[in-house]
């Protein structure tokens, strides 16, 4: 049975808050122990409780002090390399979204040009009222399609020549004995 979603809000009842703190502290320490064991890393936790005079330190105060001093000995660039603040994170997300939007706009534009080009070829529309840049783009698209077709034809021709040199053809008919029982009289 799964637990229901917990509403994240301040627990007003002091006894409930202390009990929840105690359980969650134990849980986070177990998770840190698992993480360190499974991933073969060094890590520490320092938890300051509102009703505790001393912080809770895992795995031990001496080990935590050694880990923190090793971290502080690193150059500042390495210390802050993976840190994020909300502003830089949001800027990154916005930039990524803009790049995706531009990519989709280009794809939509090409798709529109292909549709318009096919409609013109089928006689369903005309280029007389089309803007000059649309006509230019259609010309470039047609040229690119022709180059892609020519490259594919060359590739198929090479594959066919290689197959013929190896002594077999890929389109040879199946032998009669491999075709199964014959019902000829």
ABEGO torsion letter per residue (X at the ends): XBBBBBBBBBBABAAAAAAAAAAAAAAAAAAAAAAAAAAGBBBBBBBBBAABABBBBOABAAAAAAAAAAAAABBAAAAAAABBBAAAAAAAAAAAAAAAAAAAAAAAAAAAAAAAAAAAAAGABBAAABBAAAAAAAAAAAAAAAAAAAAAAAAAAAAAAAAAAAGBBAABBBBAAAAEBBABX
